[in-house]
Amino acid sequence: MFLGRSSSFSSDDSNPHDSDKPLPPPVLVYHESARSIVFRDHLRRAHASISVEPSNGDNVEIINYQPKIKPLPSLQLTAKDEFSPLLDGVEQADLTEAEQEIITMFKNQMACVKTIKNSEWTAFLRRFSQPIRKHNSKYSNIHDDLAPSGEYVYNSFVTSTTLLPANGLKMRCFGSLKEYTVGAAFALPCSYGDETESEVVWRTKTWAWPSGYAAKTEFNIDGRGRLINGREEALVNLEEMRKNNHDYISKENYKILGRTVQGGLKTVPYNEVFLRVGGIGRLVDVVTKEEHCDGNCKGRSLTQGVGLPVALFVRSATYGHLIALLRTRARCAHAFGTEVMKDMPLILITPQDGVKVLTKKMEQELLKIAARDLNPFQNTSIAYKTTMENTCKEQLQQKMDELLDLDDDNIQQMLTPEERARIAGGFGATDESTVSLLMEAKRMDTAMDSVDGSKNLHTPQNHNGNHLQDIVNEGLACAVRSSDYHTARQLLILYSLVATQSKEIDSLKNSDESDSSAREELGITHIVDISDSKRRSFDTNKGNFCDAVVKRNERGELKQHTVPAPPPPPPLDTDRLRSATNSDGLLAVLGAAQVLRAMQDGGAKKRVYECISAIDEWVDHGQNSVAFRLSSWRDQLAAQADLKIAMEHDSSFMAFVSNKAITNRKQFARKLETAVSTGSFQGLEFLQAIHEIVSRMHSPCLRLELLQFVLGLDNRFSVAHLARSVELAISCLSMRATTTAQN
């Protein structure tokens, strides 16, 4: 930064206060050079040769100064807009067997639905594997959880559900759309052997209450599993409930809770079925051809459980709810396994239109629109608990579980690499599918040149040879739009890994022997191995931005690595993205990308030498003149006020009166020399030296500006931002080196 005055003082004026003329307003030229930052305007007056007077002080361009955030242009659609193709419906012939079966179940009233609170999905999914302790161990309770045993591989438990009228019409479900966005559907048994449905319902105490009755089972069941407070007198059987449901959609006048409703209601209240779910897995009748009875351990049963959900549903066709539906399916796949959730039907249920299926073709169209025209967004129920400043372990785990899998063949054929990158950055994608995307882009870049340097015939004509960088920038732009530093950080780490170790990853992914030991040997287990979520690139401690691969010793210092790290990846241009956000997390990620860029293009090396030279010259002048130091202090204060540099404190007057400022700057110059003496500017040693300088700073002013200048960062990057950016840059370079050293 250069803080200049007009040329009203002669070049030999050692003290501007000797003149009677008033000081003109300052002219700001930020990060013009290291010399302009260090000397401000004193040597500009003392040495006319370096004076560059602007023609108009009001029109000076301020370089690397970000006074105002300029958000990226908004896209056409938001989370509240509706996905119209789903409302139009689909032909029966376009449905899969599982989807056809779900339609038949709802038509025959053979499926119950349960809306689940957004904040309770974790507990709900965990319930299928972890039985809850009995409330009263002295008495047997038919509604107690049944632990997995034999053919029943899942815990079974009783929960409140709703039996909708035929085709899901007329009746609303429990809870608001905002708090209970996604629900699950469970299939009822098709037969009961020698018993009737009513007999089995009575024997298993599968209680049911009519529409409009508030059973409140959580408060009206005693320790022995018996109903209290008159709830037993209000019970109905499932056959009677189906008859009432039929009246709601076929008759103009019907009864609700014993009262005749003349003309009917537009939407009737929900009923309640106290149903045992879990036990067996997810069965699709038309595929498995299983018998569903109590006589064996293979089918749905009111005694042992009706199995896992057979469908997931939402009650609104808005993009926000449909993306939440896709994320919930990803969570279920993480909890139950990908094979169990394969071809899981996704449906929309509304009282007006009933059940509509989100087919595979519609899902692909949804993702394409989301990539092109939809402003990306995070899961609002956990976004505030997954920020850089406030990261809760449970919510972060949920965020990882909700990552979308973009490796599906249909998705890859439907979406371009750029569109998949936008989905990954804006909504989140698994590490493995993101690596596949980046490897695909890397192979396109490699295919640009054959042995003789000619263009490959399979390469698109408009390909510029920087496809990998373009893909990552697309993803980072969407991460900025959704203000999601987790996906931005994931993209940067995986990009660094793919760009510098693409051959190893490519051979690993294409090998039939890609076991865990091979992954560990390459040091990328926690990036591409989705079977162990604890080792993913998102694994951070609460409130700690440091990546897991950045190891520290007992004193909190970064450990040195004996294995040399690869050079920085090809540079990413994130200048526009940094100017579009003021998020601390995103600034740290985009700052790390800029740090790697400064190392790779040689800019950091050049600017370090400039800083050392300028500081040494300032120290020589400061040791010989108190007036010079006081002038520097005054100019420093003016610069801090005008440029709003991210400093915790203003420059101390006493530091310049005494020799403290000289000592600090002299030590800073020597530490920069040490960083220079480490050898390569493209290795870990340089970054570790910079990190040590940042970690030992207490109240830096000029030193902070110089580090911003060296790394190419703007005035918003405080000491904390610099530390986070440098640490993440170290993570990107040391990913393989650290893991290999540990092994």
Secondary structure, DSSP 8 states (H G I E B T S, - for coil): -EEE--TTS-TT-S-GGGS-S-----EEETTS-HHHHHHTTHHHHH-GGG----S-GGG---TT---S-------SB-TTSB-HHHHH---GGGS-HHHHHHHHHHHTT-EEEEE--GGGHHHHHHHTTS----S-TTS--TTS-B--BTTB-S-BEEEEEEE--GGG-SB--SS-TTTS-EEEEEE--S--TTS-HHHHHHHHT--EE-TT----TTTSB-TTS-B-TTTGGG---HHHHHHHHHHHHH-SSEEETTEEETT--SSB---EEEEEEBSS----HHHH----STTSSSS-BTTTB-BS-SEEEES--BHHHHHHHHHHHHHHHHHH-TTTTTT--EEEEETTTEEEE--HHHHHHHHHHHHHTB-----TTTGGGBSSS-B-HHHHHHHHHT-B----HHHHHHS-HHHHHHHHHHT-B-HHHHHHHHHHHHHHHHTT--TTS---TTS-TT--S-HHHHHHHHHHHHHHHHT-HHHHHHHHHHHHHHHHHHHHHHHHHT-TT--HHHHHHHT-HHHH-TT-GGGSTT---TT----TT--B-TTS-B---SS------S----HHHHTT---HHHHHHHHHHHHHHHHHSSHHHHHHHHHHHHHHHHHHHHHH-HHHHHHHHHHHHHHHHHH----SS---HHHHHSSHHHHHHHHHHHHHHHHHHTS-TTSHHHHHHHHHHHHT-SS-SHHHHHHHHHHT--TT--HHHHHHHHHHHHHHHHHHHHHHHH-
